Amino acid sequence: MFKIGARGEARVTKVLENFPDDWVVLNDIVVDGAQIDHILACPKGIFTIETKNYGGRVYGDANKSRWFYYLGKRKFSFYSPVKQALKHSLVLHNFLKTRCGLEKLWVQTLVVFARRDVKLKVHSPKVPVLHISELRDYLESLEDRLDEGTLEKAVRCLETLGEKQNRKA
């Protein structure tokens, strides 16, 4: 199962790495015990991105803890990626606030399904749940929210997370 998830994360990383140089991407980062698939810092804002690599038909509601996917006639359940990703955004927000002095910096949440054959039947009015083919257009459609100084401060702070992770590896 881990290899399948890693393949999905690699697909999302490939999309994120094709943005301009001032878009900083950190992958597979642990922040205060939360393993975050992707952190994106760009003029559009700071994002946590939860990647799922399920195929078939996915059914979910942002207000419910369990989601389901069907492969053929087999039904599987999994923990809500929206709830998981919201927790990650809160953890990252608290990190940026307490360790970096960025008190008013809101961390946005995205969920991305990486398989091309997935069919999403999801209700999530506040947290975008996207197919990987929608990710680029979605991010490009957003207004810039961060001034250059705030973005630079956030990136410096976030890069310390990556440095700590790399030293452990």
C-alpha positions as CSV (number, residue, x, y, z in Angstrom):
1,M,0.0,0.0,0.0
2,F,2.9,2.4,0.8
3,K,4.3,2.1,-2.7
4,I,0.9,2.9,-4.3
5,G,0.6,6.0,-2.2
6,A,4.2,7.0,-3.0
7,R,3.4,6.8,-6.7
8,G,0.5,9.1,-6.3
9,E,2.6,11.6,-4.3
10,A,5.3,11.5,-7.0
11,R,2.6,12.4,-9.6
12,V,1.5,15.4,-7.6
13,T,5.1,16.5,-7.0
14,K,5.6,16.5,-10.7
15,V,2.7,18.9,-11.3
16,L,3.9,21.2,-8.4
17,E,7.5,21.3,-9.6
18,N,6.4,22.8,-13.0
19,F,5.3,26.1,-11.5
20,P,7.6,29.2,-11.4
21,D,10.7,29.2,-9.2
22,D,9.1,31.3,-6.5
23,W,6.7,28.4,-5.8
24,V,8.4,26.3,-3.1
25,V,7.4,22.7,-2.7
26,L,8.3,20.5,0.3
27,N,7.4,16.8,0.0
28,D,6.8,14.2,2.8
29,I,7.5,16.6,5.7
30,V,6.7,15.8,9.4
31,V,5.6,18.7,11.4
32,D,4.9,18.1,15.1
33,G,4.0,14.4,14.5
34,A,1.9,15.1,11.4
35,Q,3.2,13.6,8.1
36,I,2.3,16.1,5.4
37,D,2.4,14.9,1.8
38,H,3.1,18.3,0.3
39,I,3.6,21.8,1.5
40,L,3.3,24.5,-1.2
41,A,4.4,28.1,-0.5
42,C,3.7,30.5,-3.3
43,P,2.2,34.0,-3.9
44,K,-1.3,32.3,-3.8
45,G,-0.7,31.3,-0.2
46,I,0.5,28.4,1.9
47,F,-1.1,25.0,1.3
48,T,-1.0,21.5,2.7
49,I,-1.9,19.0,0.1
50,E,-3.1,15.5,1.0
51,T,-2.6,13.0,-1.9
52,K,-4.7,9.9,-2.3
53,N,-4.0,7.3,-5.0
54,Y,-7.2,5.3,-5.0
55,G,-8.8,4.2,-8.2
56,G,-12.4,3.3,-8.9
57,R,-15.3,5.3,-7.6
58,V,-14.7,7.4,-4.4
59,Y,-17.6,8.6,-2.3
60,G,-17.1,11.1,0.5
61,D,-18.6,13.8,2.6
62,A,-16.3,16.4,4.3
63,N,-18.4,16.1,7.4
64,K,-18.0,12.4,7.8
65,S,-15.0,10.5,9.1
66,R,-15.2,7.5,6.8
67,W,-15.1,7.7,3.0
68,F,-15.5,4.7,0.6
69,Y,-14.1,3.6,-2.7
70,Y,-15.3,0.8,-5.0
71,L,-13.2,-1.3,-7.2
72,G,-15.6,-3.3,-9.3
73,K,-18.1,-4.7,-6.7
74,R,-15.6,-4.5,-3.8
75,K,-16.1,-1.7,-1.2
76,F,-13.3,-0.3,0.9
77,S,-13.4,2.4,3.5
78,F,-10.7,4.9,4.5
79,Y,-10.4,7.9,6.9
80,S,-11.6,11.2,5.4
81,P,-8.7,12.9,3.6
82,V,-10.4,16.2,4.2
83,K,-10.3,15.7,8.0
84,Q,-6.8,14.4,7.7
85,A,-5.7,17.4,5.6
86,L,-7.4,20.0,7.8
87,K,-5.5,18.6,10.8
88,H,-2.3,19.0,8.8
89,S,-3.1,22.6,7.9
90,L,-3.8,23.4,11.6
91,V,-0.5,21.9,12.7
92,L,1.4,23.8,10.0
93,H,-0.5,27.0,10.9
94,N,0.5,26.6,14.6
95,F,4.1,25.9,13.6
96,L,4.3,29.0,11.5
97,K,2.7,31.0,14.2
98,T,4.7,29.8,17.2
99,R,8.1,29.2,15.6
100,C,8.2,31.8,12.9
101,G,6.0,34.7,14.2
102,L,3.6,34.4,11.3
103,E,0.5,34.8,13.4
104,K,-2.0,35.8,10.7
105,L,-0.9,33.5,8.0
106,W,-3.7,31.1,7.1
107,V,-2.8,27.7,5.7
108,Q,-5.1,26.5,3.0
109,T,-6.0,22.8,2.5
110,L,-6.3,20.7,-0.7
111,V,-7.0,17.1,-1.3
112,V,-5.8,15.6,-4.6
113,F,-6.6,12.2,-6.1
114,A,-3.7,11.2,-8.3
115,R,-5.1,8.3,-10.3
116,R,-6.4,9.1,-13.8
117,D,-9.2,6.4,-13.5
118,V,-10.7,7.7,-10.2
119,K,-14.3,9.0,-10.3
120,L,-15.0,11.4,-7.5
121,K,-18.4,11.7,-5.9
122,V,-17.5,14.0,-3.1
123,H,-19.3,16.7,-1.1
124,S,-16.7,19.2,0.3
125,P,-17.8,22.8,0.1
126,K,-14.9,24.3,2.1
127,V,-11.9,22.1,1.2
128,P,-11.3,21.5,-2.5
129,V,-11.1,17.9,-3.5
130,L,-9.5,17.7,-6.9
131,H,-8.5,15.2,-9.5
132,I,-4.8,15.6,-10.4
133,S,-5.8,16.9,-13.8
134,E,-7.5,19.9,-12.1
135,L,-4.7,20.9,-9.8
136,R,-2.7,23.2,-12.0
137,D,-5.8,25.1,-13.3
138,Y,-7.1,25.4,-9.7
139,L,-3.9,26.9,-8.3
140,E,-3.4,29.2,-11.2
141,S,-7.0,30.5,-10.9
142,L,-6.4,31.8,-7.3
143,E,-5.6,35.4,-6.5
144,D,-2.2,36.2,-5.0
145,R,-2.6,36.5,-1.2
146,L,0.9,36.8,0.1
147,D,3.2,39.8,-0.3
148,E,6.8,39.1,-1.2
149,G,8.2,39.7,2.3
150,T,5.7,37.4,4.0
151,L,6.2,34.7,1.4
152,E,10.0,34.9,1.9
153,K,9.7,34.7,5.7
154,A,7.4,31.7,5.4
155,V,9.7,29.9,2.9
156,R,12.8,30.4,5.1
157,C,10.8,29.0,8.1
158,L,9.4,26.1,6.1
159,E,12.8,25.2,4.6
160,T,14.1,24.6,8.2
161,L,11.6,21.7,8.3
162,G,13.1,20.2,5.1
163,E,16.6,20.6,6.4
164,K,15.7,18.8,9.7
165,Q,14.1,16.0,7.7
166,N,17.1,15.6,5.4
167,R,19.6,15.4,8.3
168,K,17.7,12.5,9.8
169,A,17.6,10.6,6.5
